[in-house]
């Protein structure tokens, strides 16, 4: 059973898709001209590609156009699990949980603090 929150998000996404927000093909159909813009997750964008690092960065969000410092959330990755497995195999099983506590063994996902849009990932 869907929750009210899921239904509202579904309706909002459908409205955006039907209204043509962020789609350059509608512009081309109406005017016959194409725009020289890069597409980023369905949004038109003139912002240069960003190389993200492990720390928060100052940039312009391609989604809401606000100048922000990114919000960074660290997430376990395959690298984290492999390091843990290697430590167990080598005999360092008492220390095998350390990679789960160290941010440098995890991926750093960058988000916009204003609109919570996903901006990119740093794979450390």
Backbone as a chain_set.jsonl record, in Angstrom:
{"seq": "XXXXXXXXXXXXXXXXXXXXXXXXXXXXXXXXXXXXXXXXXXXXXXXXXXXXXXXXXXXXXXXXXXXXXXXXXXXXXXXXXXXXXXXXXXXXXXXXXXXXXXXXXXXXXXXXXXXXXXXXXXXX", "coords": {"N": [[0.838, -1.176, 0.0], [0.609, 2.206, -0.825], [2.002, 5.105, 0.667], [0.838, 8.376, 1.735], [2.858, 10.241, 1.358], [4.489, 9.04, -0.629], [2.661, 8.988, -2.75], [2.209, 11.75, -3.168], [4.777, 12.551, -3.991], [4.993, 11.03, -6.331], [2.919, 12.152, -7.878], [3.895, 14.774, -8.087], [6.291, 14.392, -9.529], [5.191, 13.419, -11.92], [3.694, 15.639, -12.76], [5.764, 17.48, -13.232], [7.055, 16.185, -15.338], [5.026, 16.153, -17.273], [4.591, 18.876, -17.61], [6.832, 19.7, -18.896], [9.123, 20.743, -17.749], [12.504, 21.547, -17.745], [13.125, 20.259, -20.145], [14.684, 20.072, -23.203], [13.8, 19.211, -25.649], [11.204, 20.091, -26.112], [11.588, 22.793, -26.54], [13.002, 22.691, -28.894], [11.053, 21.594, -30.591], [9.17, 23.653, -30.687], [10.575, 25.912, -31.644], [12.398, 25.037, -33.514], [15.07, 25.209, -33.121], [18.07, 24.105, -31.573], [19.333, 23.823, -28.263], [22.504, 24.503, -26.849], [23.193, 22.935, -24.39], [24.177, 21.114, -21.517], [22.921, 18.033, -20.34], [21.924, 17.075, -17.131], [20.942, 14.6, -15.174], [18.306, 14.913, -16.158], [17.992, 17.648, -16.045], [18.527, 20.844, -17.468], [21.623, 22.487, -17.947], [24.149, 24.883, -17.473], [26.391, 24.785, -16.036], [29.753, 23.943, -15.416], [31.202, 20.61, -15.436], [31.709, 19.053, -12.289], [34.374, 18.113, -10.22], [34.265, 16.2, -7.535], [35.373, 16.121, -4.138], [36.527, 14.563, -1.044], [35.637, 16.246, 0.938], [33.237, 18.848, 1.865], [32.117, 21.114, -0.688], [32.181, 24.352, -2.245], [29.814, 25.551, -4.455], [27.648, 26.125, -7.345], [24.413, 25.013, -7.356], [23.098, 22.829, -9.769], [20.429, 22.253, -9.922], [18.721, 23.975, -8.286], [19.959, 26.377, -8.632], [21.203, 27.781, -6.592], [23.9, 29.225, -4.735], [25.902, 27.276, -2.898], [27.329, 25.408, -0.108], [28.208, 22.129, -0.326], [26.413, 19.349, 1.112], [27.721, 16.612, 2.709], [27.464, 13.146, 2.739], [28.627, 10.18, 4.02], [29.003, 6.914, 2.74], [28.977, 3.386, 3.009], [30.966, 1.351, 0.878], [31.831, -0.936, -1.795], [34.548, -1.116, -1.588], [34.937, -0.68, 1.153], [33.867, -3.039, 2.263], [35.555, -4.954, 1.101], [38.066, -4.316, 2.205], [37.543, -4.914, 4.882], [37.072, -7.69, 4.649], [39.598, -8.576, 3.747], [41.158, -7.944, 5.967], [40.102, -9.747, 7.816], [40.801, -12.216, 6.644], [43.586, -12.092, 6.687], [44.04, -12.258, 9.337], [43.53, -10.253, 11.068], [41.111, -10.022, 12.411], [40.034, -8.851, 14.811], [40.224, -6.165, 14.249], [38.698, -5.692, 12.042], [36.404, -4.148, 11.754], [37.104, -1.531, 11.633], [37.315, -0.168, 9.049], [34.629, 0.533, 8.634], [34.258, 2.64, 10.294], [35.881, 4.661, 9.457], [35.989, 7.463, 7.429], [37.48, 7.74, 5.078], [37.48, 5.299, 3.855], [35.069, 5.083, 2.694], [32.461, 6.037, 0.323], [31.889, 9.427, -0.626], [29.026, 11.122, -0.781], [27.642, 13.882, -2.369], [25.308, 16.438, -1.69], [22.843, 18.982, -2.34], [22.235, 21.43, 0.064], [20.018, 23.087, 0.016], [17.943, 22.201, -1.808], [18.16, 19.494, -1.585], [19.095, 17.927, -3.691], [20.832, 15.338, -5.416], [24.238, 15.624, -6.128], [26.729, 14.521, -6.804], [29.37, 11.994, -6.51], [32.226, 11.168, -4.586], [34.627, 8.808, -4.92], [36.574, 7.371, -2.762]], "CA": [[0.0, 0.0, 0.0], [1.405, 3.424, -0.915], [1.74, 6.134, 1.664], [0.493, 9.682, 1.174], [4.107, 10.877, 0.939], [4.886, 8.453, -1.909], [1.707, 9.413, -3.774], [2.456, 13.154, -3.483], [6.005, 12.612, -4.785], [4.687, 10.489, -7.652], [2.132, 13.157, -8.607], [4.763, 15.915, -8.359], [7.181, 14.01, -10.631], [4.386, 13.313, -13.133], [3.367, 16.992, -13.177], [6.973, 18.06, -13.817], [7.298, 15.545, -16.625], [3.991, 16.583, -18.213], [4.685, 20.31, -17.884], [7.991, 19.92, -19.758], [10.199, 21.441, -17.058], [13.848, 21.018, -17.948], [13.297, 19.442, -21.341], [15.066, 20.889, -24.346], [13.144, 18.755, -26.871], [10.039, 20.936, -26.345], [12.102, 24.039, -27.097], [13.359, 22.417, -30.277], [9.828, 21.402, -31.358], [8.476, 24.919, -30.855], [11.345, 26.916, -32.372], [13.232, 24.44, -34.549], [16.469, 25.421, -32.767], [18.521, 23.295, -30.447], [20.123, 24.555, -27.282], [23.779, 23.877, -26.521], [23.239, 22.785, -22.941], [24.47, 19.775, -21.047], [21.844, 17.476, -19.533], [22.368, 16.432, -15.9], [19.828, 13.949, -14.531], [17.051, 15.47, -16.611], [17.954, 19.096, -15.91], [19.427, 21.573, -18.34], [22.617, 23.06, -17.064], [25.305, 25.54, -18.066], [27.469, 24.683, -15.064], [30.797, 23.0, -15.832], [31.234, 19.409, -14.621], [32.388, 19.259, -11.02], [35.102, 16.991, -9.645], [34.003, 16.261, -6.109], [36.381, 15.573, -3.25], [35.964, 13.951, 0.158], [35.104, 17.295, 1.819], [32.196, 19.701, 1.294], [32.644, 22.074, -1.652], [31.365, 25.519, -2.547], [29.459, 25.526, -5.873], [26.281, 26.488, -7.709], [23.597, 23.814, -7.562], [22.483, 22.83, -11.094], [18.99, 22.059, -9.805], [18.009, 25.159, -7.779], [20.786, 27.536, -8.987], [21.676, 28.469, -5.395], [25.32, 29.059, -4.436], [25.862, 26.558, -1.623], [28.386, 24.475, 0.264], [27.532, 20.835, -0.399], [26.243, 18.508, 2.289], [28.394, 15.353, 2.38], [27.083, 11.966, 3.501], [29.524, 9.062, 3.709], [28.269, 5.663, 2.581], [29.818, 2.212, 2.817], [31.083, 0.948, -0.521], [32.454, -2.243, -2.0], [35.911, -0.984, -1.062], [34.853, -0.853, 2.605], [33.643, -4.46, 2.54], [36.752, -5.707, 0.702], [39.104, -4.072, 3.215], [37.138, -5.696, 6.047], [37.293, -9.101, 4.333], [41.051, -8.817, 3.713], [41.646, -7.922, 7.35], [39.692, -11.013, 8.441], [41.579, -13.313, 6.049], [44.977, -11.956, 7.117], [44.116, -12.57, 10.756], [43.276, -9.059, 11.854], [39.67, -9.976, 12.593], [39.572, -7.907, 15.836], [40.256, -4.8, 13.691], [38.029, -5.687, 10.739], [35.313, -3.173, 11.701], [37.666, -0.176, 11.525], [36.931, 0.521, 7.802], [33.267, 1.056, 8.715], [34.295, 3.844, 11.127], [36.78, 5.631, 8.838], [35.342, 8.037, 6.245], [38.308, 7.604, 3.876], [37.178, 4.002, 3.243], [33.695, 5.149, 2.223], [32.15, 7.01, -0.721], [31.338, 10.685, -0.147], [27.939, 11.581, -1.648], [27.41, 15.318, -2.209], [23.927, 16.859, -1.879], [22.562, 20.406, -2.157], [21.497, 21.611, 1.311], [18.79, 23.843, -0.226], [16.881, 21.405, -2.443], [18.489, 18.081, -1.335], [19.38, 17.229, -4.946], [22.102, 14.619, -5.481], [25.134, 16.34, -7.021], [27.79, 13.651, -7.284], [30.028, 11.126, -5.549], [33.679, 10.997, -4.576], [34.965, 7.434, -4.541], [37.893, 7.49, -2.148]], "C": [[0.884, 1.241, 0.0], [1.018, 4.397, 0.177], [1.394, 7.437, 0.963], [1.738, 10.379, 0.639], [4.542, 10.362, -0.428], [3.953, 8.909, -3.035], [1.932, 10.872, -4.164], [3.703, 13.295, -4.333], [5.77, 12.1, -6.194], [3.925, 11.522, -8.479], [2.994, 14.351, -8.981], [5.706, 15.603, -9.518], [6.422, 13.946, -11.947], [4.018, 14.703, -13.66], [4.566, 17.655, -13.826], [7.221, 17.499, -15.204], [6.292, 16.031, -17.664], [4.083, 18.064, -18.553], [5.892, 20.645, -18.742], [9.107, 20.683, -19.086], [11.521, 20.761, -17.357], [14.022, 20.194, -19.2], [13.583, 20.332, -22.542], [14.357, 20.439, -25.62], [11.881, 19.575, -27.155], [10.455, 22.259, -26.972], [12.396, 23.84, -28.581], [12.114, 22.233, -31.145], [9.16, 22.733, -31.652], [9.236, 25.888, -31.759], [12.167, 26.347, -33.511], [14.718, 24.62, -34.271], [16.827, 24.492, -31.614], [19.364, 24.161, -29.521], [21.415, 23.788, -27.029], [23.931, 23.826, -25.01], [23.477, 21.326, -22.601], [23.318, 19.293, -20.181], [22.451, 16.777, -18.322], [21.134, 15.909, -15.185], [18.501, 14.619, -14.882], [16.948, 16.975, -16.5], [18.92, 19.73, -16.881], [20.375, 22.363, -17.476], [23.742, 23.697, -17.862], [26.512, 25.464, -17.153], [28.46, 23.628, -15.532], [30.768, 21.763, -14.937], [32.117, 19.615, -13.401], [33.116, 17.986, -10.616], [34.99, 17.108, -8.142], [35.133, 15.612, -5.332], [35.729, 14.985, -2.017], [35.319, 14.97, 1.104], [34.022, 18.094, 1.096], [32.832, 20.753, 0.392], [31.65, 23.194, -1.894], [31.1, 25.54, -4.053], [28.048, 26.037, -6.094], [25.512, 25.225, -8.035], [22.947, 23.874, -8.945], [20.962, 22.696, -11.038], [18.26, 23.336, -9.392], [18.765, 26.464, -8.044], [21.251, 28.349, -7.776], [23.174, 28.222, -5.233], [25.402, 28.504, -3.021], [27.188, 25.854, -1.346], [27.718, 23.117, 0.396], [27.448, 20.159, 0.961], [26.811, 17.138, 1.901], [27.909, 14.256, 3.318], [27.975, 10.812, 3.053], [28.74, 7.762, 3.746], [29.251, 4.507, 2.367], [29.809, 1.8, 1.352], [31.667, -0.462, -0.597], [33.871, -2.237, -1.441], [35.923, -1.213, 0.45], [34.728, -2.324, 2.959], [34.876, -5.299, 2.193], [37.868, -5.528, 1.718], [38.802, -4.88, 4.471], [37.421, -7.183, 5.82], [38.781, -9.437, 4.335], [41.625, -8.846, 5.129], [41.276, -9.209, 8.087], [40.548, -12.175, 7.951], [43.018, -13.289, 6.546], [45.129, -12.27, 8.602], [43.909, -11.361, 11.648], [41.78, -8.903, 12.135], [39.229, -9.06, 13.737], [39.488, -6.463, 15.313], [39.424, -4.662, 12.423], [36.897, -4.663, 10.638], [35.812, -1.731, 11.572], [37.284, 0.504, 10.208], [35.516, 1.101, 7.825], [33.191, 2.331, 9.558], [35.123, 4.957, 10.506], [36.162, 6.136, 7.533], [36.165, 7.862, 4.971], [38.102, 6.255, 3.183], [35.775, 3.965, 2.651], [33.571, 6.124, 1.056], [31.553, 8.257, -0.077], [30.302, 11.171, -1.153], [27.652, 13.043, -1.335], [25.961, 15.65, -2.559], [23.825, 18.369, -1.691], [21.78, 20.56, -0.851], [20.174, 22.358, 1.117], [17.66, 22.963, -0.75], [17.085, 19.889, -2.265], [18.706, 17.276, -2.61], [20.74, 16.539, -4.85], [22.982, 15.31, -6.513], [26.243, 15.458, -7.585], [28.417, 12.86, -6.152], [31.528, 11.17, -5.717], [33.938, 9.58, -4.091], [36.395, 7.42, -4.062], [38.719, 6.292, -2.162]], "O": [[1.836, 1.303, 0.778], [-0.147, 4.496, 0.561], [1.62, 7.594, -0.237], [1.691, 11.031, -0.405], [4.922, 11.149, -1.295], [4.407, 9.183, -4.145], [1.858, 11.213, -5.344], [3.711, 14.065, -5.293], [6.289, 12.669, -7.154], [4.246, 11.744, -9.647], [2.849, 14.894, -10.076], [5.906, 16.443, -10.395], [6.94, 14.368, -12.981], [4.028, 14.926, -14.87], [4.426, 18.321, -14.853], [7.556, 18.234, -16.133], [6.661, 16.292, -18.809], [3.703, 18.475, -19.649], [5.982, 21.755, -19.267], [9.971, 21.228, -19.774], [11.642, 19.542, -17.238], [15.013, 19.471, -19.304], [12.809, 21.237, -22.853], [14.308, 21.199, -26.588], [11.516, 19.744, -28.318], [9.756, 22.786, -27.837], [12.086, 24.694, -29.413], [12.1, 22.658, -32.301], [8.635, 22.931, -32.748], [8.625, 26.605, -32.552], [12.595, 27.094, -34.392], [15.548, 24.229, -35.091], [15.981, 24.145, -30.79], [20.02, 25.109, -29.955], [21.413, 22.558, -26.998], [24.706, 24.585, -24.427], [23.032, 20.424, -23.311], [22.79, 20.057, -19.372], [23.38, 15.98, -18.46], [20.355, 16.694, -14.644], [17.671, 14.863, -14.006], [15.905, 17.538, -16.832], [20.016, 19.213, -17.098], [20.002, 22.854, -16.41], [24.232, 23.108, -18.825], [27.559, 26.029, -17.471], [28.067, 22.554, -15.989], [30.349, 21.858, -13.783], [33.152, 20.277, -13.478], [32.54, 16.899, -10.663], [35.559, 18.019, -7.542], [35.77, 14.671, -5.806], [34.502, 14.913, -1.944], [34.537, 14.592, 1.977], [33.901, 18.027, -0.127], [33.936, 21.229, 0.658], [30.439, 23.012, -1.767], [32.041, 25.545, -4.846], [27.335, 26.347, -5.139], [25.92, 24.451, -8.901], [22.304, 24.872, -9.27], [20.281, 22.999, -12.018], [17.302, 23.746, -10.047], [18.268, 27.542, -7.717], [21.655, 29.501, -7.934], [23.664, 27.139, -5.554], [25.022, 29.174, -2.06], [28.043, 25.724, -2.222], [26.758, 22.971, 1.153], [28.289, 20.367, 1.835], [26.423, 16.572, 0.88], [27.938, 14.413, 4.538], [28.067, 10.508, 1.864], [27.929, 7.527, 4.642], [30.231, 4.64, 1.634], [28.785, 1.885, 0.673], [31.955, -1.087, 0.424], [34.333, -3.234, -0.886], [36.826, -1.87, 0.968], [35.414, -2.805, 3.861], [35.205, -6.246, 2.908], [38.55, -6.494, 2.058], [39.707, -5.468, 5.062], [37.951, -7.856, 6.704], [39.182, -10.471, 4.869], [42.477, -9.676, 5.444], [42.059, -9.703, 8.898], [40.97, -13.019, 8.742], [43.607, -14.341, 6.799], [46.239, -12.522, 9.07], [44.097, -11.445, 12.861], [41.247, -7.794, 12.103], [38.127, -8.517, 13.659], [38.764, -5.64, 15.874], [39.446, -3.606, 11.79], [36.471, -4.34, 9.529], [35.008, -0.812, 11.417], [36.948, 1.688, 10.24], [35.234, 2.062, 7.11], [32.174, 3.025, 9.54], [35.075, 6.092, 10.98], [35.85, 5.347, 6.641], [35.595, 7.839, 3.88], [38.514, 6.088, 2.034], [35.338, 2.925, 2.157], [34.464, 6.94, 0.824], [30.804, 8.165, 0.895], [30.656, 11.587, -2.257], [27.443, 13.406, -0.178], [25.444, 15.208, -3.585], [24.624, 18.966, -0.97], [20.763, 19.891, -0.668], [19.294, 22.27, 1.973], [16.555, 22.974, -0.209], [16.274, 19.095, -2.74], [18.517, 16.06, -2.607], [21.683, 17.085, -4.277], [22.546, 15.559, -7.637], [26.65, 15.638, -8.733], [28.053, 13.022, -4.988], [32.044, 11.205, -6.834], [33.526, 9.199, -2.995], [37.327, 7.454, -4.866], [39.844, 6.313, -1.663]]}, "num_chains": 1, "name": "protein.A"}
